[in-house]
């Protein structure tokens, strides 16, 4: 099997210090948490940014400051800004970080209920606009999948020339309103993507490490981090994103998967780098 790529989603847009006091907000805190994950074996930092009070922002200058701080601490790490932002943001807000020309960025390929009245909206025109701009800037999209139909959308857009092959998918499993976090559903998603594609699995909340182990066994890659889960085990808050990454490294080694370095991850994902 390929070496295991570990992505660390270090803060997200919604989780707060009330959930875990170690969730980063400031530029320095974001740099600290990225470094903690990188030091333990993460080769990709999935990046949302916050204002100092914790409110989510897609401001290009805040992204620039955070990326510079991460790169100062982790020079070769792959930084993957989110274009999802937070619920209710406009397309123009969400797209800001791609103009910093990162190697990767997220591309959400469908609309999803996020609980209560929250709807994460991605119309076909939004997907087309985002994918075309990423292609123009030679940014590799990570296709965010909350349900199987989003894979079908990505394949259809790829056939129309809006997304380059080979595609890389992130299966986000266990979100209310999305696909459940089960072995059955992971097999279904894996068998639905083109053979030359790669995939990562993000298990949400209590499903994080269970889904990580299944992905490792199935030849996929893994995302962990405070965005998805703030606990290292039941009832025990994680001290850092690095602690979550370290646990995946242990699972990976037990299951016979070596951990990919940043440059090895670039080769596996066929990044321009």
C-alpha positions in Angstrom: 0.0 0.0 0.0 1.0 3.7 -0.4 2.4 5.5 2.6 -0.2 7.1 4.8 -0.9 10.8 4.4 -2.2 12.4 7.6 -4.1 15.7 7.4 -4.6 17.8 10.5 -7.7 20.0 10.5 -6.4 22.2 13.4 -9.3 24.5 14.2 -12.3 24.5 11.8 -14.8 27.3 11.8 -17.3 26.2 14.5 -15.5 24.5 17.4 -14.5 26.9 20.2 -12.3 27.0 23.4 -15.5 26.2 25.3 -15.3 22.8 23.6 -11.6 22.5 24.3 -9.4 25.3 25.6 -6.6 24.2 23.3 -8.5 25.2 20.1 -6.4 27.9 18.4 -7.7 31.3 17.5 -4.7 33.7 17.2 -2.0 33.5 14.6 0.5 32.3 17.2 -1.9 29.6 18.4 -2.6 28.4 14.9 1.1 28.2 14.3 1.6 26.3 17.5 -1.1 23.7 16.7 0.1 23.3 13.1 3.6 22.6 14.4 2.3 20.1 17.0 0.6 18.2 14.2 3.5 18.4 11.8 6.0 17.3 14.4 4.0 14.1 15.0 3.7 13.2 11.3 1.0 15.3 9.6 2.0 16.3 6.1 -1.1 18.5 5.3 -2.6 21.3 7.4 -6.2 21.8 6.5 -6.6 25.5 7.4 -9.5 27.6 8.6 -8.6 30.9 10.3 -10.1 32.9 13.1 -10.1 36.4 14.4 -8.5 36.7 17.9 -11.9 36.5 19.5 -12.5 33.1 17.8 -15.0 34.3 15.1 -14.4 32.6 11.7 -13.1 34.7 8.9 -11.9 34.1 5.3 -10.0 37.4 5.2 -7.0 37.0 2.8 -4.7 39.0 5.1 -5.5 36.7 8.1 -4.8 33.7 5.9 -1.6 35.2 4.8 -0.4 35.9 8.3 -1.3 32.3 9.5 0.3 30.7 6.5 3.5 32.6 7.0 3.5 31.6 10.7 2.9 28.0 9.8 5.6 28.0 7.1 8.1 29.6 9.5 7.6 26.7 11.9 7.0 23.9 9.3 8.7 24.9 6.1 7.8 21.9 3.9 4.3 21.3 5.1 1.4 21.3 2.6 -1.2 24.0 3.5 -4.7 23.4 2.3 -7.0 26.4 2.9 -10.7 25.8 3.3 -13.0 27.5 0.7 -16.0 26.3 2.8 -15.5 29.1 5.3 -18.5 29.2 7.7 -22.2 28.8 7.0 -23.7 32.0 5.5 -20.5 33.4 3.9 -20.7 34.6 0.3 -18.7 33.0 -2.5 -16.4 36.0 -2.7 -15.6 35.7 1.0 -15.0 32.0 0.8 -12.7 32.2 -2.2 -10.2 34.7 -0.8 -7.5 32.3 0.3 -7.0 30.8 -3.1 -5.5 34.0 -4.3 -2.5 33.3 -2.1 -1.9 30.4 -4.6 -1.7 27.4 -2.1 -0.8 23.9 -3.5 -4.3 22.6 -2.5 -7.7 24.0 -1.4 -11.0 22.4 -0.6 -13.8 22.1 -3.1 -17.3 21.3 -1.7 -19.4 19.5 -4.3 -22.8 19.7 -2.9 -25.3 21.3 -0.4 -25.7 19.8 3.0 -27.9 20.3 6.1 -25.7 21.1 9.1 -28.4 20.9 11.9 -31.2 23.2 12.9 -31.6 25.9 10.3 -28.0 25.8 9.1 -27.6 24.9 5.4 -24.1 24.7 3.8 -25.0 25.9 0.3 -23.0 24.9 -2.8 -25.0 25.3 -6.0 -23.8 23.9 -9.3 -22.8 27.4 -10.3 -20.8 27.8 -7.1 -19.0 24.5 -7.7 -18.2 25.5 -11.3 -16.9 28.9 -10.3 -14.7 27.6 -7.6 -13.3 24.7 -9.7 -12.6 26.9 -12.7 -10.7 29.4 -10.5 -8.6 26.7 -8.9 -7.8 25.3 -12.3 -6.7 28.7 -13.5 -4.4 29.1 -10.4 -3.1 25.5 -10.7 -4.4 24.6 -7.3 -5.3 20.9 -6.6 -8.8 20.7 -5.2 -9.6 18.3 -2.4 -13.2 17.3 -3.2 -15.2 17.4 0.1 -17.8 14.6 0.1 -20.6 14.6 2.7 -22.8 12.2 0.7 -22.4 9.9 -2.4 -24.1 12.3 -4.8 -21.2 14.7 -4.3 -18.9 12.1 -5.9 -21.2 11.9 -8.9 -21.2 15.7 -9.2 -17.4 15.8 -9.1 -17.1 13.1 -11.8 -19.6 14.9 -14.0 -17.7 18.2 -13.6 -14.4 16.4 -14.3 -15.8 15.0 -17.6 -16.8 18.6 -18.5 -13.3 19.8 -17.9 -13.8 21.7 -14.7 -11.7 19.4 -12.5 -8.4 17.8 -13.5 -7.7 14.1 -13.0 -6.6 12.3 -10.9 -9.0 13.6 -8.3 -8.5 13.6 -4.6 -11.5 13.1 -2.3 -12.1 13.7 1.4 -15.0 11.6 2.7 -16.5 13.5 5.7 -18.5 10.9 7.6 -20.8 11.2 10.6 -22.0 14.7 10.1 -25.7 15.1 10.8 -27.3 15.5 7.4 -24.6 13.6 5.7 -23.5 10.0 5.2 -23.1 7.9 8.3 -19.8 6.7 9.6 -19.9 2.9 8.9 -17.7 0.4 7.2 -20.6 -0.3 4.7 -20.8 3.4 3.7 -17.0 3.8 3.4 -16.8 0.8 1.1 -19.7 2.4 -0.9 -17.9 5.7 -1.3 -14.5 4.1 -2.0 -16.0 2.0 -4.8 -17.8 5.0 -6.3 -14.6 7.1 -7.1 -12.5 6.6 -10.3 -9.8 4.0 -9.9 -6.9 6.5 -10.3 -8.3 8.7 -7.5 -7.0 9.0 -4.0 -9.1 9.5 -0.8 -8.9 10.7 2.8 -11.4 9.9 5.5 -12.6 12.4 8.1 -14.6 10.7 10.9 -16.6 13.2 12.9 -16.7 13.2 16.7 -16.7 9.7 18.2 -16.2 8.2 14.8 -12.8 9.8 14.2 -10.4 6.9 15.1 -12.7 4.1 14.0 -13.0 5.6 10.5 -9.3 6.3 10.5 -8.5 2.7 11.1 -10.9 1.6 8.4 -9.4 4.0 5.9 -5.9 2.8 6.7 -6.9 -0.8 6.1 -8.6 0.1 2.8 -5.6 2.0 1.4 -6.9 5.5 2.1 -5.5 8.4 4.0 -6.7 10.1 7.2 -7.7 13.5 8.5 -7.9 14.2 12.3 -7.9 17.4 14.3 -9.9 19.7 16.5 -12.2 20.7 13.6 -13.6 17.1 13.6 -13.1 16.0 17.2 -11.7 17.5 20.4 -11.2 14.2 22.4 -8.3 11.8 22.4 -10.5 9.1 24.0 -14.0 9.0 25.5 -14.3 11.9 28.0 -10.6 12.9 27.7 -9.9 16.2 25.9 -6.9 16.2 23.6 -4.1 18.4 24.7 -3.2 19.3 21.1 -3.7 18.4 17.5 -0.4 16.7 17.7 -1.8 14.2 20.2 -4.5 13.3 17.7 -2.0 12.8 14.9 0.2 10.8 17.2 -2.6 8.3 17.8 -3.2 7.9 14.1 0.5 7.3 13.5 0.4 4.5 16.1 -2.7 2.9 14.5 -1.1 3.2 11.1 2.1 1.5 12.2 0.1 -1.3 13.9 -1.7 -1.9 10.6 1.4 -1.8 8.5 1.2 1.6 6.9 4.3 3.8 7.0 3.7 7.6 7.3 4.3 9.8 4.3 6.6 12.8 4.5 5.4 16.1 3.0 7.4 15.4 -0.2 6.0 11.9 -0.4 2.5 13.2 0.0 3.1 15.6 -2.8 4.1 12.7 -5.1 1.1 10.6 -4.1 -1.3 13.5 -4.7 0.5 14.6 -7.8 0.8 18.2 -6.6 2.6 20.8 -8.6 4.7 21.6 -5.5 
